[in-house]
Amino acid sequence: MKVLVTGGAGFIASHLVDALVARGDDVVAIDSLATGDRGNVNPRARFTQLDIRDGAAAELIRAERPDAISHHAAQMSVSRSVREPLFDADVNIIGSLKLIQPAAEVGSRFVFASTGGALYGDAPMPTPETAPTWPVSPYGISKLAFEHYLFGFRAQLGLSYAALRYANVYGPRQNPHGEAGVVAIFARRLLAGEECVINGGGTDTRDYVYVADVVDANLRAIDSAECGHFNVGTGRQTTTNTIFELLAQALAPGAVAQHGPPRPGDLKASALDSSQMRRTFGWEPRMTLEEGLEETAEWFRLTAGPPAP
Ligand SMILES: NC(=O)c1ccc[n+]([C@@H]2O[C@H](COP(=O)([O-])OP(=O)(O)OC[C@H]3O[C@@H](n4cnc5c(N)ncnc54)[C@H](O)[C@@H]3O)[C@@H](O)[C@H]2O)c1
């Protein structure tokens, strides 16, 4: 089949491109390279540097007529979304809307990388999709708003779609220079012999899901005709202190984290109930946190340059 992947030079979508290529699909990848890296893109995919807001992206969909579109391109910094809500909405709502109009025209299946972590507030753990969604960050709001557009486009134009609400995704190729992705940030700093700072006491929990499991969720959603929004997580809560300790064991035994003030607005706990994913697509996360962190640490070890003098 032919699949067009947006954000294909980024962390998660570049792994998806690899998996699609490996199973013999014809893959078209686009990315503005705002945060992505051209070097992540599988050479057997056809790559175009393109901003989703550019009319040429819609033209590409009309010309290629892909069977499916996997939409991962996004402004994904929560703090930038707070500082620049217009920019966030321009990329995550307007940019995304520019893709679903042509997708509906040519009949592409549309799979959207949404968020679970930024949608639910204080909720039962693990949180099901039925929990109230009142996101407080413009990033969470723009992701949820676009889910509503998908629902509307299905009702009005018959668009086939799945919105996958990811927990905290981690693994090789995650960018350690952003604000998110504590696994990548700690791994890089531990290897460079730099201090790791944990915001607050480190007892806040998150649901860490390995990138290969997220790719598997995407493949299943691409191949299916089931529509709706689905949590993609492990349901397991892990503290930031545990993440630090496991990575320190692997990369810099004996390293000690510093603790800074808690970040205002950070959730105390987060974990997603993905039983809807299991029932609908037969998906279950396979990688344990310990194995996933080991693989991630190994990748950072192999790709890190020599330590700073
Ligand atoms: N990493 C996580 O834990 C997580 C959690 C929930 C949701 N998500 C979502 O998954 C998707 C991928 O995230 P990621 O972690 O791989 O981040 P990433 O930054 O590595 O990937 C995003 C990609 O989109 C590209 N991009 C940004 N703006 C663009 C634009 N206007 N036009 C074209 N390309 C553009 C970037 O260059 C980058 O390659 C995003 O939509 C993100 O919101 C990620």
The ligand as an SDF file (V2000), in Angstrom:
LIG
                    3D

 44 48  0  0  0  0  0  0  0  0999 V2000
    6.9210   11.9910   22.0330 N   0  0  0  0  0  0  0  0  0  0  0  0
    5.8230   11.8490   22.7900 C   0  0  0  0  0  0  0  0  0  0  0  0
    5.8920   11.3920   23.9410 O   0  0  0  0  0  0  0  0  0  0  0  0
    4.4620   12.2200   22.2290 C   0  0  0  0  0  0  0  0  0  0  0  0
    3.3510   12.1120   23.0830 C   0  0  0  0  0  0  0  0  0  0  0  0
    2.0990   12.4510   22.5800 C   0  0  0  0  0  0  0  0  0  0  0  0
    1.9610   12.8510   21.2630 C   0  0  0  0  0  0  0  0  0  0  0  0
    3.0660   12.9690   20.4540 N   0  0  0  0  0  0  0  0  0  0  0  0
    2.8660   13.4060   19.0760 C   0  0  0  0  0  0  0  0  0  0  0  0
    3.5660   12.5500   18.2000 O   0  0  0  0  0  0  0  0  0  0  0  0
    4.0080   13.2980   17.0590 C   0  0  0  0  0  0  0  0  0  0  0  0
    5.4900   13.0670   16.8290 C   0  0  0  0  0  0  0  0  0  0  0  0
    6.2150   13.4750   17.9810 O   0  0  0  0  0  0  0  0  0  0  0  0
    7.7730   13.1860   18.1670 P   0  0  0  0  0  0  0  0  0  0  0  0
    7.9810   12.9140   19.6120 O   0  0  0  0  0  0  0  0  0  0  0  0
    8.2310   12.1970   17.1690 O   0  0  0  0  0  0  0  0  0  0  0  0
    8.3720   14.6220   17.8930 O   0  0  0  0  0  0  0  0  0  0  0  0
    9.3600   15.1790   16.7780 P   0  0  0  0  0  0  0  0  0  0  0  0
    9.5640   16.6340   17.0760 O   0  0  0  0  0  0  0  0  0  0  0  0
   10.5720   14.3160   16.7030 O   0  0  0  0  0  0  0  0  0  0  0  0
    8.5120   14.9990   15.4540 O   0  0  0  0  0  0  0  0  0  0  0  0
    7.6920   15.9990   14.9070 C   0  0  0  0  0  0  0  0  0  0  0  0
    8.1430   16.2230   13.4870 C   0  0  0  0  0  0  0  0  0  0  0  0
    7.2730   17.1650   12.8650 O   0  0  0  0  0  0  0  0  0  0  0  0
    8.0530   18.0530   12.0890 C   0  0  0  0  0  0  0  0  0  0  0  0
    7.2860   19.2990   11.9290 N   0  0  0  0  0  0  0  0  0  0  0  0
    7.0390   20.2470   12.8710 C   0  0  0  0  0  0  0  0  0  0  0  0
    6.2990   21.2350   12.3460 N   0  0  0  0  0  0  0  0  0  0  0  0
    6.0710   20.9060   11.0400 C   0  0  0  0  0  0  0  0  0  0  0  0
    5.3650   21.5220    9.9820 C   0  0  0  0  0  0  0  0  0  0  0  0
    4.7260   22.6980   10.1580 N   0  0  0  0  0  0  0  0  0  0  0  0
    5.3430   20.9070    8.7680 N   0  0  0  0  0  0  0  0  0  0  0  0
    5.9840   19.7300    8.5860 C   0  0  0  0  0  0  0  0  0  0  0  0
    6.6770   19.1080    9.5420 N   0  0  0  0  0  0  0  0  0  0  0  0
    6.7130   19.6820   10.7710 C   0  0  0  0  0  0  0  0  0  0  0  0
    9.3400   18.2280   12.8560 C   0  0  0  0  0  0  0  0  0  0  0  0
   10.4090   18.6890   12.0610 O   0  0  0  0  0  0  0  0  0  0  0  0
    9.5540   16.8210   13.4040 C   0  0  0  0  0  0  0  0  0  0  0  0
   10.3500   16.0420   12.5290 O   0  0  0  0  0  0  0  0  0  0  0  0
    3.6400   14.7660   17.3320 C   0  0  0  0  0  0  0  0  0  0  0  0
    2.4170   15.0250   16.6650 O   0  0  0  0  0  0  0  0  0  0  0  0
    3.4160   14.7950   18.8300 C   0  0  0  0  0  0  0  0  0  0  0  0
    2.5120   15.7960   19.2050 O   0  0  0  0  0  0  0  0  0  0  0  0
    4.3080   12.6530   20.9130 C   0  0  0  0  0  0  0  0  0  0  0  0
  1  2  1  0
  2  3  2  0
  2  4  1  0
  4  5  1  0
  4 44  2  0
  5  6  2  0
  6  7  1  0
  7  8  2  0
  8  9  1  0
  8 44  1  0
  9 10  1  0
  9 42  1  0
 10 11  1  0
 11 12  1  0
 11 40  1  0
 12 13  1  0
 13 14  1  0
 14 15  2  0
 14 16  1  0
 14 17  1  0
 17 18  1  0
 18 19  2  0
 18 20  1  0
 18 21  1  0
 21 22  1  0
 22 23  1  0
 23 24  1  0
 23 38  1  0
 24 25  1  0
 25 26  1  0
 25 36  1  0
 26 27  1  0
 26 35  1  0
 27 28  2  0
 28 29  1  0
 29 30  1  0
 29 35  2  0
 30 31  1  0
 30 32  2  0
 32 33  1  0
 33 34  2  0
 34 35  1  0
 36 37  1  0
 36 38  1  0
 38 39  1  0
 40 41  1  0
 40 42  1  0
 42 43  1  0
M  CHG  2   8   1  16  -1
M  END
$$$$
